[in-house]
Amino acid sequence: MAHAIPTRIYLDETEIPKFWYNLKADMKEKPDPILHPGTLQPVTAADLEPVFCKELVRQELDETTRLIPIPEGIQDFYKAYRPSPLIRAYYLEKDLETPAEIYYKFEGTNTSGSHKLNSAGPQAYYAKEEGLTSLATETGAGQWGSAMSMACAFYGIDLTVYMVKISSEQKPYRKALMEAYGAGVIPSPSDTTESGRKILAENPGTGGSLGCAISEAIEKAVTTDKCRYVLGSVLNHVLLHQSIIGQETKTALDKYGIKPDIIIGCAGGGSNLGGLISPFMGDKLAGKLDARFIAVEPASCPSLTRGRYAYDFGDTAKTTPLMRMMTLGNGFIPSSNHAGGLRYHGMSALLSKLCRDGQLEVRAEAQTAVFDAAVRFMKVEGILPAPESSHAIKAAIDEALECKRTGEKKVIVFGLSGTGFFDMTAYMAYNSKSMTDYIPTDADLEKGFATIPDIPQNK
């Protein structure tokens, strides 16, 4: 099949970005500052360094440097699996009978199976450079835990992973992969930490949440010598590292003079979405691009579509600084849906700000409809998508069908953030028609909202 634009647009090794792009630097109105929960004043580096690596703290607080150099030691790590392909979805276009052009950036070609390795590598690298000997983290669906396990093995750092309990039960092969790389994996909430024991006492039999697992991981980090906490989403330094996705996508499109009209990503904490859209959003803010940006989240955990814009804790035990974000409340425990990586009560402060400013469209999708889209996609494109990524597929299909209805030829780009080979339990539930759709009621959400701190900034 001959096409003017190749099915797969590959960059060569020399085109891998040498800098990370900091979108904050180009935002006229910045996200509100992170606050110390005790003083309600903006946090300082000294406040964060007992928890995070020093260089990550510097990156987190940097609002002025547009391009941050990627150290050579991290560039070497990236070369093992980057650049990732940008794929023209010719067969999906044909199946949908749409005039739209559809492209997807596939981040599932590494062993961890997702985009998470883009930030795991740098975080392990900086820990090694700082002389640390171990790290602690959480993981929802297991992508971040897998990626961090790979990175820690590469750089010679010990790792403890608190894995959301329901995910550890649904995805035993993720746990096995992490352990094969040498990580210790603990289902969360657990009885190994004070915060875990408290959560279990208050919610016996809970399947856990990312907020619970974060609490345990932070406790482990601050009570262990030469150990720090690492986070796979939400914070600005994570989105910064993930900007390599959007930069590669932009370079590949530019090769063929392609301007995107619609850019779509799944949304949990914001790392994949933020990484994909950041350079394009920078162009939009500068008046160089007229495009729509769409964030797609699960209807079972609707922080962007039904949450409140408020200062909230990032974890269930209320140990983190306060971030102003779209949130369902730190006490919100989502249902046990299969998109484990999107099961977080809050959203990146940067993306929340873009949403509030009208720069980011948001929508929520029910689980069964998402899997309908995933199966339709895999039948024609030949890639088994992760449940998280399939939210973006659902929106891309909907937009392509709208182009079919109107006759408009738009360019749609979406992030296929990971592979679904560790998610076969979910596909088994879909195939057997035992999959259910849970959408929280207003009363369910009010319980979570009640846990949002009662502080002057939230009035």
C-alpha positions in Angstrom: 0.0 0.0 0.0 1.7 3.2 -1.2 1.1 6.5 0.7 2.5 9.9 0.4 3.0 9.9 4.1 4.6 6.6 5.5 2.6 4.5 7.9 5.3 4.9 10.5 7.2 8.1 10.8 10.5 7.4 12.5 13.1 9.8 13.7 16.8 8.9 13.8 18.9 8.8 16.9 20.2 12.3 16.3 16.7 13.8 16.4 16.0 12.7 20.0 15.5 16.0 21.9 18.5 17.2 23.9 16.4 19.5 26.1 13.1 19.1 28.0 10.5 21.8 27.4 9.1 23.6 30.4 5.6 24.8 29.4 5.3 26.8 32.6 7.8 29.3 31.3 5.5 30.2 28.4 2.3 30.5 30.5 1.4 34.1 31.1 -0.6 33.0 34.2 1.2 30.3 36.1 -0.5 27.6 38.1 -0.9 28.6 41.7 2.1 27.8 43.9 2.4 24.6 45.9 1.7 25.4 49.6 3.2 24.1 52.8 0.3 22.6 54.7 1.5 24.0 58.0 2.2 27.7 57.1 0.0 27.9 53.9 3.0 29.7 52.3 4.6 28.6 49.0 7.0 25.7 49.5 10.7 26.2 49.3 13.4 23.8 48.1 14.3 23.2 51.8 10.7 22.0 52.4 10.8 19.5 49.5 14.4 18.1 49.6 13.8 15.7 52.5 11.3 13.9 50.2 12.6 14.4 46.6 16.0 14.4 45.0 17.5 17.9 44.9 17.7 18.3 41.1 14.0 17.2 40.8 13.1 19.9 43.4 15.0 22.5 41.3 13.1 21.4 38.2 9.8 21.4 40.1 10.1 25.0 41.2 11.5 26.3 37.9 9.0 28.6 36.2 11.3 30.5 33.9 13.7 28.2 32.1 12.0 27.1 28.8 14.6 24.5 27.8 16.3 22.4 30.4 19.3 20.4 29.1 19.0 16.6 29.3 22.3 15.2 30.9 24.4 12.9 28.7 23.8 10.1 31.1 20.1 10.3 30.6 20.4 10.8 26.8 22.3 7.5 26.8 19.4 5.8 28.7 16.9 7.2 26.2 18.8 5.8 23.2 18.0 2.3 24.4 14.3 2.7 23.4 13.8 6.1 21.8 12.6 7.6 19.5 9.2 6.0 19.5 7.2 5.8 16.3 4.5 8.2 15.2 2.0 6.0 13.2 -0.5 7.1 10.6 -3.7 5.1 11.3 -4.6 4.4 7.7 -6.5 1.3 8.5 -8.5 2.9 11.3 -9.3 5.8 8.9 -10.6 3.3 6.3 -12.7 1.4 8.9 -14.3 4.6 10.0 -14.7 5.9 6.5 -13.6 9.3 7.7 -11.9 12.1 5.8 -9.8 12.8 8.9 -6.1 12.0 9.1 -5.4 10.1 12.3 -1.9 9.8 13.9 -0.9 8.2 17.1 2.4 8.4 19.1 3.0 4.9 20.4 4.9 4.8 23.7 4.5 1.0 24.4 7.6 -0.3 22.6 9.8 -0.6 25.7 9.6 -3.5 28.2 7.7 -1.5 30.8 5.1 -1.0 28.1 4.4 2.7 28.5 5.6 6.3 28.5 6.5 6.1 32.2 10.1 5.2 31.4 10.7 8.8 30.1 10.6 10.1 33.7 11.8 7.0 35.6 15.2 7.1 33.9 15.9 10.7 34.9 14.6 10.2 38.5 16.9 7.2 39.0 19.8 9.0 37.4 19.5 12.0 39.7 19.2 9.7 42.8 22.4 8.0 41.8 24.2 11.3 41.2 23.1 12.5 44.6 24.5 9.4 46.3 21.2 7.9 47.4 21.0 4.1 47.7 17.3 3.5 47.5 14.0 4.9 46.3 10.3 4.4 47.2 7.3 4.9 45.0 3.7 3.9 44.3 2.1 2.4 41.2 -1.5 2.1 40.1 -1.8 -0.1 37.0 1.9 -1.0 37.3 3.3 0.9 34.4 5.2 3.4 36.7 6.4 0.7 39.0 7.6 -1.4 36.0 9.4 1.6 34.6 11.0 2.6 37.8 12.1 -1.0 38.4 13.8 -0.9 35.0 15.5 2.4 35.7 16.7 1.5 39.2 18.2 -1.7 37.9 20.0 0.2 35.1 21.5 2.8 37.6 22.0 0.4 40.5 19.4 1.7 43.0 17.2 -0.3 45.4 13.4 0.2 45.0 10.3 -0.4 47.0 7.0 -0.2 45.2 3.6 0.2 46.9 1.2 -1.1 44.3 -2.6 -0.4 44.5 -4.0 -3.6 46.0 -6.7 -4.2 43.4 -4.2 -3.7 40.6 -1.8 -6.1 42.2 -4.6 -8.7 42.1 -5.7 -7.9 38.6 -2.1 -7.7 37.2 0.1 -10.3 38.8 2.5 -10.3 35.8 3.2 -6.6 36.4 4.3 -7.6 39.9 6.4 -10.4 38.6 8.1 -8.0 36.1 9.0 -5.5 38.8 10.4 -8.3 41.1 12.4 -9.7 38.2 14.1 -6.3 37.9 14.9 -6.5 41.7 12.2 -4.3 43.2 10.2 -5.1 46.4 6.5 -4.9 45.7 3.9 -4.4 48.5 0.1 -4.3 47.8 -1.3 -1.1 49.2 -2.8 -0.3 51.7 -0.5 -2.5 53.7 0.3 -3.1 57.4 4.0 -2.1 56.8 3.4 1.6 57.4 1.5 3.8 59.9 -0.5 5.4 57.1 -1.4 2.0 55.6 -2.6 0.6 58.9 -4.7 3.7 59.5 -6.3 3.4 56.0 -7.1 -0.3 56.6 -8.7 0.5 59.9 -10.9 3.1 58.4 -11.7 1.1 55.2 -11.4 -2.6 55.8 -11.3 -4.6 52.6 -10.5 -1.6 50.4 -8.9 -2.2 47.0 -6.8 0.9 47.6 -6.0 3.9 45.5 -3.1 5.9 44.3 -3.6 8.3 47.1 -3.2 5.5 49.6 -0.1 4.1 47.9 1.5 7.6 47.8 1.1 8.0 51.5 2.9 4.7 52.2 5.7 5.4 49.7 6.4 8.8 51.2 6.4 7.4 54.7 8.9 4.7 53.6 11.1 7.4 52.0 11.3 9.8 54.9 11.9 7.1 57.5 14.7 5.3 55.5 18.3 6.5 55.4 19.6 7.7 51.9 16.2 7.1 50.4 13.9 9.5 48.5 10.4 9.4 47.1 9.8 9.4 43.3 6.5 10.1 41.6 5.3 9.1 38.1 2.8 11.8 37.4 1.1 15.0 38.5 4.1 17.1 39.4 5.8 19.6 37.0 9.1 17.8 36.8 7.4 14.6 35.6 5.5 16.5 32.9 8.8 18.2 32.0 10.5 14.8 31.4 7.5 13.6 29.4 7.8 16.6 27.1 10.1 14.4 25.0 6.9 12.7 23.7 5.4 15.9 22.3 8.8 17.2 21.0 9.3 14.0 19.0 5.7 14.1 17.7 6.1 17.7 16.6 9.4 17.0 14.8 7.9 14.0 13.0 4.9 16.0 11.9 7.0 18.9 10.8 9.0 16.6 8.5 5.9 16.3 6.3 4.4 19.8 6.9 1.5 18.4 9.0 -0.3 20.8 11.4 -2.5 19.1 14.0 -6.1 20.3 14.4 -7.0 18.1 17.5 -4.6 16.6 20.0 -6.0 14.0 22.4 -4.6 12.2 25.5 -5.9 10.1 28.3 -5.8 11.8 31.7 -5.1 10.3 35.1 -2.5 12.5 36.9 -1.4 14.2 33.7 2.0 12.9 32.7 1.2 11.4 29.3 -1.2 14.1 28.4 1.1 16.9 29.5 4.1 15.4 27.8 2.2 15.0 24.5 0.6 18.4 24.3 3.3 20.7 25.9 5.2 21.9 22.8 2.0 22.2 20.8 0.3 24.1 23.7 3.3 26.4 23.8 2.8 27.2 20.1 -0.9 27.8 20.8 -0.2 30.2 23.7 2.3 32.0 21.4 -0.3 32.3 18.6 1.5 29.9 16.3 -1.0 27.1 16.3 -4.8 26.9 16.2 -5.6 23.5 17.6 -8.0 21.9 20.1 -6.7 19.9 23.0 -8.8 17.1 24.6 -8.2 15.3 27.9 -10.1 12.1 28.4 -10.7 10.5 31.8 -12.7 7.6 33.2 -16.2 8.4 34.2 -15.5 6.4 37.4 -12.8 8.9 38.5 -13.9 12.2 37.0 -11.5 14.8 38.5 -11.5 17.1 35.5 -15.2 16.8 34.5 -16.8 16.7 38.0 -14.1 17.7 40.4 -13.5 21.0 42.3 -10.6 23.5 41.6 -9.1 23.7 45.1 -6.0 23.3 47.1 -5.8 19.6 48.2 -3.4 17.0 49.5 -1.9 14.7 46.9 -2.3 11.6 49.1 -4.9 10.0 51.4 -2.9 10.4 54.6 -2.5 14.2 54.0 1.3 14.1 54.1 2.0 16.0 50.9 2.1 19.8 50.3 -1.1 21.4 49.0 -1.6 21.7 45.3 -4.3 23.7 43.6 -5.8 21.3 41.1 -9.0 19.7 39.9 -9.7 17.2 42.7 -12.3 14.8 43.9 -10.9 15.1 47.4 -8.0 13.3 48.9 -10.3 10.8 50.6 -12.0 9.8 47.4 -11.6 6.0 46.8 -12.4 5.2 43.1 -14.2 2.1 42.0 -12.0 -0.8 40.9 -12.1 -0.1 37.2 -9.5 -1.6 34.9 -7.8 1.7 33.9 -5.7 1.6 37.1 -3.3 4.3 35.9 -6.1 6.8 35.7 -7.4 6.1 39.2 -6.2 9.2 41.0 -8.3 11.8 42.9 -6.5 14.8 41.5 -4.9 16.2 38.3 -1.7 18.0 37.5 -1.8 21.6 38.7 -0.5 22.7 35.3 -3.2 20.9 33.3 -5.9 21.9 35.8 -4.9 25.6 35.2 -5.1 25.1 31.4 -8.5 23.5 31.9 -9.7 26.4 34.0 -8.3 28.9 31.4 -10.3 27.2 28.6 -7.3 25.9 26.8 -8.1 22.2 27.5 -11.3 20.4 26.7 -12.3 17.6 29.0 -14.6 14.6 28.7 -15.2 11.4 30.7 -15.9 8.0 29.2 -17.5 4.9 30.7 -15.4 1.7 30.8 -17.3 -0.5 28.3 -17.4 2.2 25.6 -13.7 2.6 26.1 -13.1 -1.1 25.5 -15.4 -1.1 22.5 -13.0 1.5 21.0 -9.9 -0.4 22.0 -11.1 -3.6 20.3 -12.2 -1.7 17.2 -8.7 -0.1 17.1 -6.7 -3.3 17.7 -8.6 -5.2 15.0 -7.5 -2.8 12.3 -4.2 -1.4 13.6 -2.8 -4.5 15.1 -1.8 -3.0 18.5 -3.3 -4.1 21.8 -3.8 -0.9 23.7 -3.7 -0.4 27.4 -7.1 0.5 29.0 -5.7 3.9 29.9 -4.7 4.7 26.4 -8.0 3.5 25.1 -9.7 6.5 26.5 -7.8 8.6 24.0 -8.7 6.1 21.2 -12.4 6.5 22.1 -12.2 10.3 21.7 -10.2 10.1 18.5 -12.8 7.8 17.0 -15.6 10.1 18.0 -13.8 13.1 16.5 -13.1 11.2 13.3 -16.7 10.2 13.0 -17.7 13.8 13.5 -15.4 14.6 10.5 -17.3 12.0 8.5 -20.6 13.6 9.4 -19.4 17.1 8.5 -17.1 16.2 5.6 -14.2 18.2 7.3 -10.7 16.8 6.8 -9.0 17.4 10.1 -5.7 16.1 11.5 -6.2 14.2 14.7 -3.2 13.2 16.9 -3.6 11.1 20.0 -1.2 9.5 22.5 -1.2 5.7 22.6 0.6 5.7 25.9 1.0 2.0 26.4 0.5 -1.6 25.5 -2.3 -3.8 27.0 -0.4 -7.1 27.3 -0.4 -6.8 31.1 -4.1 -6.1 31.1 -5.6 -9.3 29.8 -7.8 -9.7 32.9 -9.6 -6.6 31.7 -10.0 -7.9 28.2 -11.3 -11.2 29.6 -13.9 -9.3 31.5 -14.8 -7.4 28.4 -15.0 -10.6 26.3 -17.2 -12.4 28.8 -19.5 -9.3 29.1 -18.9 -9.3 32.8 -17.4 -5.8 32.6 -19.5 -3.1 34.4 -19.7 0.7 34.2 -19.6 2.5 37.5 -20.2 6.2 37.6 -20.1 7.9 41.1 -23.3 9.6 42.2 -23.2 13.2 43.4 -23.5 11.8 46.9 -20.4 9.6 46.4 -18.5 12.7 45.2 -19.6 14.8 48.2 -17.9 12.3 50.5 -14.7 13.0 48.7 -15.2 16.7 48.6 -15.7 16.8 52.3 -12.0 15.8 52.7 -10.7 18.8 50.8 -8.9 21.1 53.4 -10.9 23.9 54.8 -8.4 26.7 54.2 -8.8 30.4 53.1 -7.6 29.8 49.6 -10.5 27.3 49.0 -13.2 29.7 50.1 
